[in-house]
């Protein structure tokens, strides 16, 4: 066996652990409740909260800066 014989089992272990993590993450993810058409219309008409506006501006400015760099 070569000096790098540990590479394949280690890499395989990482892949298996990542797959297990993803499966558990997907199973534990909270489900979005189904909204009635009336509730969906109320949500669509709701104004954007100030914190959400700040986050959107931060995303736009950060993405623009990243593209400029």
mmCIF file of the N, C-alpha and C atoms, coordinates in Angstrom:
data_MODEL
# 
_entry.id   MODEL 
# 
loop_
_atom_site.group_PDB 
_atom_site.id 
_atom_site.type_symbol 
_atom_site.label_atom_id 
_atom_site.label_alt_id 
_atom_site.label_comp_id 
_atom_site.label_asym_id 
_atom_site.label_entity_id 
_atom_site.label_seq_id 
_atom_site.pdbx_PDB_ins_code 
_atom_site.Cartn_x 
_atom_site.Cartn_y 
_atom_site.Cartn_z 
_atom_site.occupancy 
_atom_site.B_iso_or_equiv 
_atom_site.pdbx_formal_charge 
_atom_site.auth_seq_id 
_atom_site.auth_comp_id 
_atom_site.auth_asym_id 
_atom_site.auth_atom_id 
_atom_site.pdbx_PDB_model_num 
ATOM 1   N N  . UNK A 1 1  ? 0.845   -1.174 0.000  1.00 0.00 ? 1  UNK A N  1 
ATOM 2   C CA . UNK A 1 1  ? 0.000   0.000  0.000  1.00 0.00 ? 1  UNK A CA 1 
ATOM 3   C C  . UNK A 1 1  ? 0.892   1.238  0.000  1.00 0.00 ? 1  UNK A C  1 
ATOM 4   N N  . UNK A 1 2  ? 0.481   2.240  -0.730 1.00 0.00 ? 2  UNK A N  1 
ATOM 5   C CA . UNK A 1 2  ? 1.294   3.447  -0.835 1.00 0.00 ? 2  UNK A CA 1 
ATOM 6   C C  . UNK A 1 2  ? 1.200   4.283  0.440  1.00 0.00 ? 2  UNK A C  1 
ATOM 7   N N  . UNK A 1 3  ? 2.007   5.319  0.479  1.00 0.00 ? 3  UNK A N  1 
ATOM 8   C CA . UNK A 1 3  ? 2.025   6.192  1.648  1.00 0.00 ? 3  UNK A CA 1 
ATOM 9   C C  . UNK A 1 3  ? 0.723   6.982  1.776  1.00 0.00 ? 3  UNK A C  1 
ATOM 10  N N  . UNK A 1 4  ? -0.039  7.063  0.695  1.00 0.00 ? 4  UNK A N  1 
ATOM 11  C CA . UNK A 1 4  ? -1.298  7.796  0.735  1.00 0.00 ? 4  UNK A CA 1 
ATOM 12  C C  . UNK A 1 4  ? -2.497  6.853  0.771  1.00 0.00 ? 4  UNK A C  1 
ATOM 13  N N  . UNK A 1 5  ? -2.304  5.672  1.304  1.00 0.00 ? 5  UNK A N  1 
ATOM 14  C CA . UNK A 1 5  ? -3.386  4.697  1.388  1.00 0.00 ? 5  UNK A CA 1 
ATOM 15  C C  . UNK A 1 5  ? -4.497  5.118  2.331  1.00 0.00 ? 5  UNK A C  1 
ATOM 16  N N  . UNK A 1 6  ? -4.226  6.056  3.204  1.00 0.00 ? 6  UNK A N  1 
ATOM 17  C CA . UNK A 1 6  ? -5.231  6.555  4.132  1.00 0.00 ? 6  UNK A CA 1 
ATOM 18  C C  . UNK A 1 6  ? -6.173  7.544  3.469  1.00 0.00 ? 6  UNK A C  1 
ATOM 19  N N  . UNK A 1 7  ? -5.803  8.061  2.298  1.00 0.00 ? 7  UNK A N  1 
ATOM 20  C CA . UNK A 1 7  ? -6.559  9.131  1.661  1.00 0.00 ? 7  UNK A CA 1 
ATOM 21  C C  . UNK A 1 7  ? -7.966  8.683  1.254  1.00 0.00 ? 7  UNK A C  1 
ATOM 22  N N  . UNK A 1 8  ? -8.093  7.528  0.631  1.00 0.00 ? 8  UNK A N  1 
ATOM 23  C CA . UNK A 1 8  ? -9.403  7.067  0.158  1.00 0.00 ? 8  UNK A CA 1 
ATOM 24  C C  . UNK A 1 8  ? -10.356 6.786  1.320  1.00 0.00 ? 8  UNK A C  1 
ATOM 25  N N  . UNK A 1 9  ? -9.937  6.045  2.360  1.00 0.00 ? 9  UNK A N  1 
ATOM 26  C CA . UNK A 1 9  ? -10.873 5.847  3.476  1.00 0.00 ? 9  UNK A CA 1 
ATOM 27  C C  . UNK A 1 9  ? -11.247 7.146  4.203  1.00 0.00 ? 9  UNK A C  1 
ATOM 28  N N  . UNK A 1 10 ? -10.290 8.049  4.343  1.00 0.00 ? 10 UNK A N  1 
ATOM 29  C CA . UNK A 1 10 ? -10.583 9.315  5.020  1.00 0.00 ? 10 UNK A CA 1 
ATOM 30  C C  . UNK A 1 10 ? -11.559 10.148 4.196  1.00 0.00 ? 10 UNK A C  1 
ATOM 31  N N  . UNK A 1 11 ? -11.324 10.216 2.897  1.00 0.00 ? 11 UNK A N  1 
ATOM 32  C CA . UNK A 1 11 ? -12.208 10.974 2.022  1.00 0.00 ? 11 UNK A CA 1 
ATOM 33  C C  . UNK A 1 11 ? -13.595 10.340 1.988  1.00 0.00 ? 11 UNK A C  1 
ATOM 34  N N  . UNK A 1 12 ? -13.652 9.021  1.936  1.00 0.00 ? 12 UNK A N  1 
ATOM 35  C CA . UNK A 1 12 ? -14.936 8.321  1.962  1.00 0.00 ? 12 UNK A CA 1 
ATOM 36  C C  . UNK A 1 12 ? -15.698 8.584  3.245  1.00 0.00 ? 12 UNK A C  1 
ATOM 37  N N  . UNK A 1 13 ? -14.979 8.604  4.367  1.00 0.00 ? 13 UNK A N  1 
ATOM 38  C CA . UNK A 1 13 ? -15.614 8.884  5.654  1.00 0.00 ? 13 UNK A CA 1 
ATOM 39  C C  . UNK A 1 13 ? -16.202 10.289 5.675  1.00 0.00 ? 13 UNK A C  1 
ATOM 40  N N  . UNK A 1 14 ? -15.461 11.252 5.152  1.00 0.00 ? 14 UNK A N  1 
ATOM 41  C CA . UNK A 1 14 ? -15.952 12.629 5.097  1.00 0.00 ? 14 UNK A CA 1 
ATOM 42  C C  . UNK A 1 14 ? -17.215 12.713 4.235  1.00 0.00 ? 14 UNK A C  1 
ATOM 43  N N  . UNK A 1 15 ? -17.219 12.034 3.107  1.00 0.00 ? 15 UNK A N  1 
ATOM 44  C CA . UNK A 1 15 ? -18.384 12.054 2.216  1.00 0.00 ? 15 UNK A CA 1 
ATOM 45  C C  . UNK A 1 15 ? -19.598 11.426 2.910  1.00 0.00 ? 15 UNK A C  1 
ATOM 46  N N  . UNK A 1 16 ? -19.405 10.300 3.576  1.00 0.00 ? 16 UNK A N  1 
ATOM 47  C CA . UNK A 1 16 ? -20.509 9.631  4.263  1.00 0.00 ? 16 UNK A CA 1 
ATOM 48  C C  . UNK A 1 16 ? -21.046 10.507 5.392  1.00 0.00 ? 16 UNK A C  1 
ATOM 49  N N  . UNK A 1 17 ? -20.152 11.107 6.178  1.00 0.00 ? 17 UNK A N  1 
ATOM 50  C CA . UNK A 1 17 ? -20.608 11.972 7.268  1.00 0.00 ? 17 UNK A CA 1 
ATOM 51  C C  . UNK A 1 17 ? -21.343 13.203 6.739  1.00 0.00 ? 17 UNK A C  1 
ATOM 52  N N  . UNK A 1 18 ? -20.884 13.755 5.637  1.00 0.00 ? 18 UNK A N  1 
ATOM 53  C CA . UNK A 1 18 ? -21.569 14.901 5.036  1.00 0.00 ? 18 UNK A CA 1 
ATOM 54  C C  . UNK A 1 18 ? -22.958 14.493 4.555  1.00 0.00 ? 18 UNK A C  1 
ATOM 55  N N  . UNK A 1 19 ? -23.080 13.314 3.957  1.00 0.00 ? 19 UNK A N  1 
ATOM 56  C CA . UNK A 1 19 ? -24.380 12.841 3.487  1.00 0.00 ? 19 UNK A CA 1 
ATOM 57  C C  . UNK A 1 19 ? -25.335 12.631 4.663  1.00 0.00 ? 19 UNK A C  1 
ATOM 58  N N  . UNK A 1 20 ? -24.838 12.058 5.750  1.00 0.00 ? 20 UNK A N  1 
ATOM 59  C CA . UNK A 1 20 ? -25.678 11.860 6.940  1.00 0.00 ? 20 UNK A CA 1 
ATOM 60  C C  . UNK A 1 20 ? -26.130 13.208 7.497  1.00 0.00 ? 20 UNK A C  1 
ATOM 61  N N  . UNK A 1 21 ? -25.217 14.174 7.542  1.00 0.00 ? 21 UNK A N  1 
ATOM 62  C CA . UNK A 1 21 ? -25.558 15.509 8.023  1.00 0.00 ? 21 UNK A CA 1 
ATOM 63  C C  . UNK A 1 21 ? -26.653 16.133 7.163  1.00 0.00 ? 21 UNK A C  1 
ATOM 64  N N  . UNK A 1 22 ? -26.528 16.038 5.852  1.00 0.00 ? 22 UNK A N  1 
ATOM 65  C CA . UNK A 1 22 ? -27.517 16.628 4.947  1.00 0.00 ? 22 UNK A CA 1 
ATOM 66  C C  . UNK A 1 22 ? -28.871 15.953 5.130  1.00 0.00 ? 22 UNK A C  1 
ATOM 67  N N  . UNK A 1 23 ? -28.890 14.635 5.266  1.00 0.00 ? 23 UNK A N  1 
ATOM 68  C CA . UNK A 1 23 ? -30.162 13.920 5.467  1.00 0.00 ? 23 UNK A CA 1 
ATOM 69  C C  . UNK A 1 23 ? -30.834 14.391 6.750  1.00 0.00 ? 23 UNK A C  1 
ATOM 70  N N  . UNK A 1 24 ? -30.074 14.497 7.826  1.00 0.00 ? 24 UNK A N  1 
ATOM 71  C CA . UNK A 1 24 ? -30.648 14.945 9.088  1.00 0.00 ? 24 UNK A CA 1 
ATOM 72  C C  . UNK A 1 24 ? -31.089 16.407 9.022  1.00 0.00 ? 24 UNK A C  1 
ATOM 73  N N  . UNK A 1 25 ? -30.338 17.232 8.319  1.00 0.00 ? 25 UNK A N  1 
ATOM 74  C CA . UNK A 1 25 ? -30.702 18.634 8.169  1.00 0.00 ? 25 UNK A CA 1 
ATOM 75  C C  . UNK A 1 25 ? -32.026 18.772 7.421  1.00 0.00 ? 25 UNK A C  1 
ATOM 76  N N  . UNK A 1 26 ? -32.178 18.018 6.345  1.00 0.00 ? 26 UNK A N  1 
ATOM 77  C CA . UNK A 1 26 ? -33.410 18.093 5.558  1.00 0.00 ? 26 UNK A CA 1 
ATOM 78  C C  . UNK A 1 26 ? -34.597 17.590 6.373  1.00 0.00 ? 26 UNK A C  1 
ATOM 79  N N  . UNK A 1 27 ? -34.403 16.519 7.142  1.00 0.00 ? 27 UNK A N  1 
ATOM 80  C CA . UNK A 1 27 ? -35.506 15.977 7.948  1.00 0.00 ? 27 UNK A CA 1 
ATOM 81  C C  . UNK A 1 27 ? -35.893 16.910 9.086  1.00 0.00 ? 27 UNK A C  1 
ATOM 82  N N  . UNK A 1 28 ? -34.934 17.669 9.627  1.00 0.00 ? 28 UNK A N  1 
ATOM 83  C CA . UNK A 1 28 ? -35.207 18.552 10.756 1.00 0.00 ? 28 UNK A CA 1 
ATOM 84  C C  . UNK A 1 28 ? -35.654 19.942 10.330 1.00 0.00 ? 28 UNK A C  1 
ATOM 85  N N  . UNK A 1 29 ? -35.558 20.249 9.044  1.00 0.00 ? 29 UNK A N  1 
ATOM 86  C CA . UNK A 1 29 ? -35.910 21.578 8.565  1.00 0.00 ? 29 UNK A CA 1 
ATOM 87  C C  . UNK A 1 29 ? -37.385 21.842 8.840  1.00 0.00 ? 29 UNK A C  1 
ATOM 88  N N  . UNK A 1 30 ? -37.728 23.008 9.379  1.00 0.00 ? 30 UNK A N  1 
ATOM 89  C CA . UNK A 1 30 ? -39.139 23.281 9.668  1.00 0.00 ? 30 UNK A CA 1 
ATOM 90  C C  . UNK A 1 30 ? -39.963 23.380 8.388  1.00 0.00 ? 30 UNK A C  1 
ATOM 91  N N  . UNK A 1 31 ? -41.128 22.819 8.444  1.00 0.00 ? 31 UNK A N  1 
ATOM 92  C CA . UNK A 1 31 ? -42.023 22.839 7.282  1.00 0.00 ? 31 UNK A CA 1 
ATOM 93  C C  . UNK A 1 31 ? -42.790 24.157 7.241  1.00 0.00 ? 31 UNK A C  1 
ATOM 94  N N  . UNK A 1 32 ? -42.978 24.683 6.052  1.00 0.00 ? 32 UNK A N  1 
ATOM 95  C CA . UNK A 1 32 ? -43.722 25.926 5.881  1.00 0.00 ? 32 UNK A CA 1 
ATOM 96  C C  . UNK A 1 32 ? -45.211 25.590 5.867  1.00 0.00 ? 32 UNK A C  1 
ATOM 97  N N  . UNK A 1 33 ? -45.983 26.233 6.740  1.00 0.00 ? 33 UNK A N  1 
ATOM 98  C CA . UNK A 1 33 ? -47.414 25.938 6.749  1.00 0.00 ? 33 UNK A CA 1 
ATOM 99  C C  . UNK A 1 33 ? -48.081 26.457 5.474  1.00 0.00 ? 33 UNK A C  1 
ATOM 100 N N  . UNK A 1 34 ? -49.089 25.746 5.034  1.00 0.00 ? 34 UNK A N  1 
ATOM 101 C CA . UNK A 1 34 ? -49.837 26.151 3.844  1.00 0.00 ? 34 UNK A CA 1 
ATOM 102 C C  . UNK A 1 34 ? -50.771 27.297 4.209  1.00 0.00 ? 34 UNK A C  1 
ATOM 103 N N  . UNK A 1 35 ? -50.677 28.399 3.482  1.00 0.00 ? 35 UNK A N  1 
ATOM 104 C CA . UNK A 1 35 ? -51.512 29.559 3.742  1.00 0.00 ? 35 UNK A CA 1 
ATOM 105 C C  . UNK A 1 35 ? -52.765 29.508 2.883  1.00 0.00 ? 35 UNK A C  1 
ATOM 106 N N  . UNK A 1 36 ? -53.846 30.026 3.442  1.00 0.00 ? 36 UNK A N  1 
ATOM 107 C CA . UNK A 1 36 ? -55.060 30.156 2.634  1.00 0.00 ? 36 UNK A CA 1 
ATOM 108 C C  . UNK A 1 36 ? -54.848 31.304 1.657  1.00 0.00 ? 36 UNK A C  1 
ATOM 109 N N  . UNK A 1 37 ? -55.718 31.422 0.669  1.00 0.00 ? 37 UNK A N  1 
ATOM 110 C CA . UNK A 1 37 ? -55.574 32.491 -0.317 1.00 0.00 ? 37 UNK A CA 1 
ATOM 111 C C  . UNK A 1 37 ? -55.736 33.861 0.343  1.00 0.00 ? 37 UNK A C  1 
ATOM 112 N N  . UNK A 1 38 ? -56.568 33.938 1.368  1.00 0.00 ? 38 UNK A N  1 
ATOM 113 C CA . UNK A 1 38 ? -56.755 35.201 2.087  1.00 0.00 ? 38 UNK A CA 1 
ATOM 114 C C  . UNK A 1 38 ? -55.489 35.585 2.855  1.00 0.00 ? 38 UNK A C  1 
ATOM 115 N N  . UNK A 1 39 ? -54.872 34.623 3.514  1.00 0.00 ? 39 UNK A N  1 
ATOM 116 C CA . UNK A 1 39 ? -53.634 34.880 4.242  1.00 0.00 ? 39 UNK A CA 1 
ATOM 117 C C  . UNK A 1 39 ? -52.496 35.254 3.286  1.00 0.00 ? 39 UNK A C  1 
ATOM 118 N N  . UNK A 1 40 ? -52.439 34.596 2.147  1.00 0.00 ? 40 UNK A N  1 
ATOM 119 C CA . UNK A 1 40 ? -51.401 34.901 1.160  1.00 0.00 ? 40 UNK A CA 1 
ATOM 120 C C  . UNK A 1 40 ? -51.567 36.324 0.625  1.00 0.00 ? 40 UNK A C  1 
ATOM 121 N N  . UNK A 1 41 ? -52.809 36.745 0.405  1.00 0.00 ? 41 UNK A N  1 
ATOM 122 C CA . UNK A 1 41 ? -53.054 38.112 -0.068 1.00 0.00 ? 41 UNK A CA 1 
ATOM 123 C C  . UNK A 1 41 ? -52.650 39.125 0.992  1.00 0.00 ? 41 UNK A C  1 
ATOM 124 N N  . UNK A 1 42 ? -52.925 38.824 2.267  1.00 0.00 ? 42 UNK A N  1 
ATOM 125 C CA . UNK A 1 42 ? -52.515 39.727 3.347  1.00 0.00 ? 42 UNK A CA 1 
ATOM 126 C C  . UNK A 1 42 ? -50.995 39.828 3.424  1.00 0.00 ? 42 UNK A C  1 
ATOM 127 N N  . UNK A 1 43 ? -50.314 38.717 3.249  1.00 0.00 ? 43 UNK A N  1 
ATOM 128 C CA . UNK A 1 43 ? -48.845 38.725 3.292  1.00 0.00 ? 43 UNK A CA 1 
ATOM 129 C C  . UNK A 1 43 ? -48.266 39.506 2.114  1.00 0.00 ? 43 UNK A C  1 
ATOM 130 N N  . UNK A 1 44 ? -48.889 39.407 0.952  1.00 0.00 ? 44 UNK A N  1 
ATOM 131 C CA . UNK A 1 44 ? -48.393 40.108 -0.237 1.00 0.00 ? 44 UNK A CA 1 
ATOM 132 C C  . UNK A 1 44 ? -48.549 41.615 -0.094 1.00 0.00 ? 44 UNK A C  1 
ATOM 133 N N  . UNK A 1 45 ? -49.595 42.049 0.622  1.00 0.00 ? 45 UNK A N  1 
ATOM 134 C CA . UNK A 1 45 ? -49.846 43.479 0.791  1.00 0.00 ? 45 UNK A CA 1 
ATOM 135 C C  . UNK A 1 45 ? -49.089 44.084 1.973  1.00 0.00 ? 45 UNK A C  1 
ATOM 136 N N  . UNK A 1 46 ? -48.440 43.251 2.785  1.00 0.00 ? 46 UNK A N  1 
ATOM 137 C CA . UNK A 1 46 ? -47.755 43.745 3.979  1.00 0.00 ? 46 UNK A CA 1 
ATOM 138 C C  . UNK A 1 46 ? -46.494 44.508 3.574  1.00 0.00 ? 46 UNK A C  1 
ATOM 139 N N  . UNK A 1 47 ? -46.213 45.631 4.267  1.00 0.00 ? 47 UNK A N  1 
ATOM 140 C CA . UNK A 1 47 ? -44.991 46.377 3.956  1.00 0.00 ? 47 UNK A CA 1 
ATOM 141 C C  . UNK A 1 47 ? -43.750 45.629 4.445  1.00 0.00 ? 47 UNK A C  1 
ATOM 142 N N  . UNK A 1 48 ? -42.618 45.938 3.826  1.00 0.00 ? 48 UNK A N  1 
ATOM 143 C CA . UNK A 1 48 ? -41.362 45.291 4.199  1.00 0.00 ? 48 UNK A CA 1 
ATOM 144 C C  . UNK A 1 48 ? -40.844 45.911 5.506  1.00 0.00 ? 48 UNK A C  1 
ATOM 145 N N  . UNK A 1 49 ? -40.528 45.096 6.516  1.00 0.00 ? 49 UNK A N  1 
ATOM 146 C CA . UNK A 1 49 ? -39.998 45.638 7.777  1.00 0.00 ? 49 UNK A CA 1 
ATOM 147 C C  . UNK A 1 49 ? -38.648 46.327 7.560  1.00 0.00 ? 49 UNK A C  1 
ATOM 148 N N  . UNK A 1 50 ? -38.320 47.269 8.458  1.00 0.00 ? 50 UNK A N  1 
ATOM 149 C CA . UNK A 1 50 ? -37.095 48.055 8.284  1.00 0.00 ? 50 UNK A CA 1 
ATOM 150 C C  . UNK A 1 50 ? -35.840 47.179 8.343  1.00 0.00 ? 50 UNK A C  1 
ATOM 151 N N  . UNK A 1 51 ? -35.840 46.171 9.209  1.00 0.00 ? 51 UNK A N  1 
ATOM 152 C CA . UNK A 1 51 ? -34.676 45.296 9.287  1.00 0.00 ? 51 UNK A CA 1 
ATOM 153 C C  . UNK A 1 51 ? -34.493 44.520 7.983  1.00 0.00 ? 51 UNK A C  1 
ATOM 154 N N  . UNK A 1 52 ? -35.589 44.122 7.366  1.00 0.00 ? 52 UNK A N  1 
ATOM 155 C CA . UNK A 1 52 ? -35.512 43.413 6.089  1.00 0.00 ? 52 UNK A CA 1 
ATOM 156 C C  . UNK A 1 52 ? -35.009 44.351 4.995  1.00 0.00 ? 52 UNK A C  1 
ATOM 157 N N  . UNK A 1 53 ? -35.416 45.614 5.041  1.00 0.00 ? 53 UNK A N  1 
ATOM 158 C CA . UNK A 1 53 ? -34.911 46.594 4.066  1.00 0.00 ? 53 UNK A CA 1 
ATOM 159 C C  . UNK A 1 53 ? -33.405 46.775 4.216  1.00 0.00 ? 53 UNK A C  1 
ATOM 160 N N  . UNK A 1 54 ? -32.939 46.878 5.470  1.00 0.00 ? 54 UNK A N  1 
ATOM 161 C CA . UNK A 1 54 ? -31.498 47.022 5.709  1.00 0.00 ? 54 UNK A CA 1 
ATOM 162 C C  . UNK A 1 54 ? -30.734 45.806 5.205  1.00 0.00 ? 54 UNK A C  1 
ATOM 163 N N  . UNK A 1 55 ? -31.292 44.627 5.442  1.00 0.00 ? 55 UNK A N  1 
ATOM 164 C CA . UNK A 1 55 ? -30.630 43.408 4.979  1.00 0.00 ? 55 UNK A CA 1 
ATOM 165 C C  . UNK A 1 55 ? -30.571 43.378 3.452  1.00 0.00 ? 55 UNK A C  1 
ATOM 166 N N  . UNK A 1 56 ? -31.640 43.801 2.803  1.00 0.00 ? 56 UNK A N  1 
ATOM 167 C CA . UNK A 1 56 ? -31.663 43.832 1.335  1.00 0.00 ? 56 UNK A CA 1 
ATOM 168 C C  . UNK A 1 56 ? -30.631 44.817 0.800  1.00 0.00 ? 56 UNK A C  1 
ATOM 169 N N  . UNK A 1 57 ? -30.557 46.001 1.405  1.00 0.00 ? 57 UNK A N  1 
ATOM 170 C CA . UNK A 1 57 ? -29.556 46.981 0.973  1.00 0.00 ? 57 UNK A CA 1 
ATOM 171 C C  . UNK A 1 57 ? -28.150 46.467 1.207  1.00 0.00 ? 57 UNK A C  1 
ATOM 172 N N  . UNK A 1 58 ? -27.936 45.800 2.333  1.00 0.00 ? 58 UNK A N  1 
ATOM 173 C CA . UNK A 1 58 ? -26.623 45.229 2.604  1.00 0.00 ? 58 UNK A CA 1 
ATOM 174 C C  . UNK A 1 58 ? -26.242 44.179 1.579  1.00 0.00 ? 58 UNK A C  1 
ATOM 175 N N  . UNK A 1 59 ? -27.218 43.356 1.193  1.00 0.00 ? 59 UNK A N  1 
ATOM 176 C CA . UNK A 1 59 ? -26.966 42.344 0.168  1.00 0.00 ? 59 UNK A CA 1 
ATOM 177 C C  . UNK A 1 59 ? -26.629 42.991 -1.170 1.00 0.00 ? 59 UNK A C  1 
ATOM 178 N N  . UNK A 1 60 ? -27.364 44.021 -1.534 1.00 0.00 ? 60 UNK A N  1 
ATOM 179 C CA . UNK A 1 60 ? -27.126 44.706 -2.814 1.00 0.00 ? 60 UNK A CA 1 
ATOM 180 C C  . UNK A 1 60 ? -25.751 45.375 -2.815 1.00 0.00 ? 60 UNK A C  1 
ATOM 181 N N  . UNK A 1 61 ? -25.424 46.098 -1.735 1.00 0.00 ? 61 UNK A N  1 
ATOM 182 C CA . UNK A 1 61 ? -24.137 46.797 -1.653 1.00 0.00 ? 61 UNK A CA 1 
ATOM 183 C C  . UNK A 1 61 ? -22.980 45.809 -1.611 1.00 0.00 ? 61 UNK A C  1 
ATOM 184 N N  . UNK A 1 62 ? -23.134 44.725 -0.824 1.00 0.00 ? 62 UNK A N  1 
ATOM 185 C CA . UNK A 1 62 ? -22.076 43.718 -0.737 1.00 0.00 ? 62 UNK A CA 1 
ATOM 186 C C  . UNK A 1 62 ? -21.832 43.011 -2.058 1.00 0.00 ? 62 UNK A C  1 
ATOM 187 N N  . UNK A 1 63 ? -22.909 42.665 -2.749 1.00 0.00 ? 63 UNK A N  1 
ATOM 188 C CA . UNK A 1 63 ? -22.780 42.004 -4.047 1.00 0.00 ? 63 UNK A CA 1 
ATOM 189 C C  . UNK A 1 63 ? -22.140 42.947 -5.070 1.00 0.00 ? 63 UNK A C  1 
ATOM 190 N N  . UNK A 1 64 ? -22.540 44.208 -5.055 1.00 0.00 ? 64 UNK A N  1 
ATOM 191 C CA . UNK A 1 64 ? -21.957 45.187 -5.967 1.00 0.00 ? 64 UNK A CA 1 
ATOM 192 C C  . UNK A 1 64 ? -20.460 45.359 -5.691 1.00 0.00 ? 64 UNK A C  1 
ATOM 193 N N  . UNK A 1 65 ? -20.087 45.430 -4.409 1.00 0.00 ? 65 UNK A N  1 
ATOM 194 C CA . UNK A 1 65 ? -18.675 45.570 -4.059 1.00 0.00 ? 65 UNK A CA 1 
ATOM 195 C C  . UNK A 1 65 ? -17.883 44.341 -4.478 1.00 0.00 ? 65 UNK A C  1 
ATOM 196 N N  . UNK A 1 66 ? -18.463 43.156 -4.284 1.00 0.00 ? 66 UNK A N  1 
ATOM 197 C CA . UNK A 1 66 ? -17.790 41.930 -4.679 1.00 0.00 ? 66 UNK A CA 1 
ATOM 198 C C  . UNK A 1 66 ? -17.570 41.878 -6.183 1.00 0.00 ? 66 UNK A C  1 
ATOM 199 N N  . UNK A 1 67 ? -18.569 42.271 -6.941 1.00 0.00 ? 67 UNK A N  1 
ATOM 200 C CA . UNK A 1 67 ? -18.429 42.295 -8.411 1.00 0.00 ? 67 UNK A CA 1 
ATOM 201 C C  . UNK A 1 67 ? -17.378 43.318 -8.821 1.00 0.00 ? 67 UNK A C  1 
ATOM 202 N N  . UNK A 1 68 ? -17.351 44.466 -8.136 1.00 0.00 ? 68 UNK A N  1 
ATOM 203 C CA . UNK A 1 68 ? -16.376 45.515 -8.477 1.00 0.00 ? 68 UNK A CA 1 
ATOM 204 C C  . UNK A 1 68 ? -14.958 45.049 -8.185 1.00 0.00 ? 68 UNK A C  1 
ATOM 205 N N  . UNK A 1 69 ? -14.795 44.312 -7.120 1.00 0.00 ? 69 UNK A N  1 
ATOM 206 C CA . UNK A 1 69 ? -13.445 43.813 -6.774 1.00 0.00 ? 69 UNK A CA 1 
ATOM 207 C C  . UNK A 1 69 ? -13.005 42.808 -7.815 1.00 0.00 ? 69 UNK A C  1 
# 
